[in-house]
Amino acid sequence: MNTYRLIAALGSSFAAGPGIEPIEEAAAMRSSRNYAHQLTTLLGAELVDLTVSGATTANVLDTPQQFSEQLVFPPQADGVPADADVVTITAGGNDLQFAGAMLYTAWLSADPSSPLVPMLGAMFSGGIPFPTEEAVEQATAGLVRVIEKVHTRAPDARILLVDYLTVLDDESVTATPFTAGELAQFLVIQNAIGRVFETAADRTVAELVRASALSVDHALGSAEPWVQPFHQDMMTTAGSFHPNEAGMTAIALELQRVLEA
């Protein structure tokens, strides 16, 4: 039986776990119940959790993530220990602006007078972004470079590429502030993110763990969603459309199954 002593976690909010109590690192919007924390508990391992909400593949690879003059997170991959046994990676959705566009669209529909609307809207002056083939390839290439850097830093580690939980399906229009047309646009982005992960895994040594397939019956609007609904509250809104604790638990159990197989 394999023994895993040290796990490193890289990624954006879908790995960090905004809105899931208890919070481990408020500035990173990182939960101590995200899938990496739960996995290390299941395996009896130690964890280096480098995940930060809002991260792009560039922030994971080589670009510091700056929230203010005083608050800067260094590139996540630089913190991967050389002796890591496992490295999990969930990133790429922010390269295609998936979560940000959903949050902006939801607030614009629910409360156009909210101060969040102009703040978020600065990034979406053209509306919901379309994932062009060029944009998809850029996100894929960024994820590939992350995997290659991690493999160089921790050559003996198993690299698990964990894609995004299914947030939306055709029935989600009843559980979101989105119109049918907006939902259709977000489904295109969601599908594009899936392609990013599949292609990055094909090009590298990473093993793809399909959280998207695992959660296909747990989108918003299902009987048991594994993602949080839209939170129309300034203090909790960052968790909107992100994994809930049940979703994180499902991923952790699947990762345990993969690692112990």
N, C-alpha and C positions, 0 to 999 in steps of 0.2 A: 504493500500500500504506500502511495506517495505521501511524503511528509512535507508540508509547506510551512516554513517558519516566518517568512517575511513577505508581506504583500505591499506593493505600492499602487496607489490609485491616482489616475490622471483624468482630467476632463472638465466639462462644463457643468451647468446646473442639473442636467439629467443624471449626473453622477454625484454632485454635491448634496442635493436634496433640500432646496429652499422650502420653507414652510412646514418641515417635519420636525417636531420636537423630540428630544431636546436638541438645541443648537450647540454645535461644538465650536464653531468659529463664525461669529456674526458677520464680520467683514466679508468673508468668503461666501456667506449664506450657505454654510456647510453643516449638515446634520450628523449627529452621532448615531443615527439610525439609517444612514444611506446604505446602499448595497455593499460597499466595501467594508464598512464597520460590521455589518451583520455577518458578512462572509468570514472575516477574521475571527469573530466569536465562534462561528460554527466549526472552524478549522483549528481553533486554539493557536492562532498565529498572531504576529505583531503587524501593525499597520503604519505605513507612512502615507497619509492622505493629503495629497497635493491639489485636490480638486477645488476649483473656484467658479462660482456662478458667473456667467457672462463670458467665459473664456472662448476664444476661437482656436483653431488649430495653430495659428501663429503664436498665441499666448502660451500654449502648451509646448511649442517647439523652441522658440528663441526670442519672443517679444514680451517684455514685461507688461503686466496688466495693471494699468494705473487708474485708480479711482479718484485720487486727489494727490496733491503734492506730497502729503505725508503717507498715503496709503498706496503702496505699490507691491504687487506680488511678482516675484521673479518668474522666469520661464519654468513651467512645471517640470519638464523633462530633466532639467539640470539637477533636480532634487532626487532623482531615482537612485537608490542605493545600488552599488555594484553587485551586492550579494542578494538582491531581491530574488525570490523564488517565483513570484507571480507579479505581473503588472497588468492592471486593468485600464482600459482606455475607452472613454465615451466622449467624443468631441466631433464637431463638424456641423451640427445643427445651427450654431450661431454664424457660421460662414455663409449659410443660406438664409439667415435672419428669421428662422422659423418661430421661436418663442416670442421674440420681440414684436414681430408682425401680428401674431395672435393677440398679444396683450394690448397693443395699440388699437387694433380693430375692435376689440371688446370694449375698451374704455370709450372709444369714439361713439360706439353704439349706445352704451349704457349711460354715459354722463359726458357729453361733449364739452361741458364747462369745467371738467376736472383739470387741474394744473398738469396732470400727467399727459394729457392729450398733446399740447404743443411740445412738451419735453420729448415724448416718444415720436411724435410726428415729424420731428426734424430728420429722423432717419428714414421716413417713409413718405417723402413728398410725392413720390410716383405711385403711391398705393402699395398694395401687397406685392412684394417682389416676385418676379417669375424666375424660376431656377433654370437659366439658360444652360446649354451644354458646356459653355465656357466656365460658368460659375460652378457647375457640378464637378468639372474636371479640376478646377482650382481647389475646391474643398477636398477632393479625393487625393490630389497631390500633396496637400498639406497634411492629411492624415497619414499618408504613406511615409512622409519625411519624419513625422512623430514616431512611427513604429520603428523606422530604421535607426533613429537616434536612441530610442529605448533599447533596442537590440545591441547597439554598440556599447551603451553604458552598463547593461546587465545581460551579458551574452548567454547566461545559463537560465534566464527567466522564461517562463511560459508567458506569452503576451496574449491576453484575451481582449479582443475587440468587441465591446458590448454595444450593440446598436440601441436606438431609441425605443422605449415602450410605445405601443400604438396609442396615440392621443385621440385621434378622430377616426370615425368611419362614416358611412352614408347616413347612419341614424343619429349622428351627433348634433344635428341641427336643432333637435328638441332640447338639448342640454347645454347649449352655448348661445352667446349673443349674436352668432354669425348668421347671415342670410345663406340661402342655399348656394348662391353664387360664390360667396366668400369661402364657404366650407369647401366647395369644389377646388378653389385655388389653393387652400391649405392642404388638401389631400395630394395635390400635385407636388408641393414642397415635401410633404411627409414621404411620399414615394421616392422622391429624388434623394432624400437622406438615406433611405434604404439602399439605393444604388451606390452611394458614396461608400458605405461600409462594405458592401459586397465586393466592389472593385478593389478597395484598399486591401482587403483580406487576400484577394486573389493575387495581388502584386507583392505580397510580403510573407513573412513567417508567422504573422498573427493568426490566431484561431478566432473565427467569428462566432460569437454567441448571439443568437437572434432573439433578443428581448422583444422585438417587434412581432415575431411569430408567436412567441410565448403568450403575448398579451392581446392577441387579435380579437378575442371575445371580451376584452375589458376596457374598451374605449369609453370616452364620455358618452353617456346615454345608455350604456349597458346596465345590466342588473348589478354588476359589481365592478365599477370602474377602478382601474389601478392608477389613475391620474386625478389630480385635483381639479375641481371646477374653477370657473372664473371667480376670483375673490374681489368684490368691489369694495375694497378697503385698502387705504394707503399702506397700512402696516403689514398686511398679509398678501398683497396683490402679487408679489414676486413669485409666490408659489403656484399661481394660476397656470393650468395646463402642464404641470410638471408631475412627476411620479409622487404618489402618496406612499405611506409606509407599507401598505399591502403590496404595492408594486415593487418597492425596493426589496421586500422580503422574498417575493417571487423570483426576482433576479438573483438574489444571494443564494437561494436554494438551487437554482439552475446552475450557477457557477460552481457550487459545491459538487453537484452531480457530475459536471464536466471534469472537474479536477480530480475527483475520486474514481472516475470510471476506469 
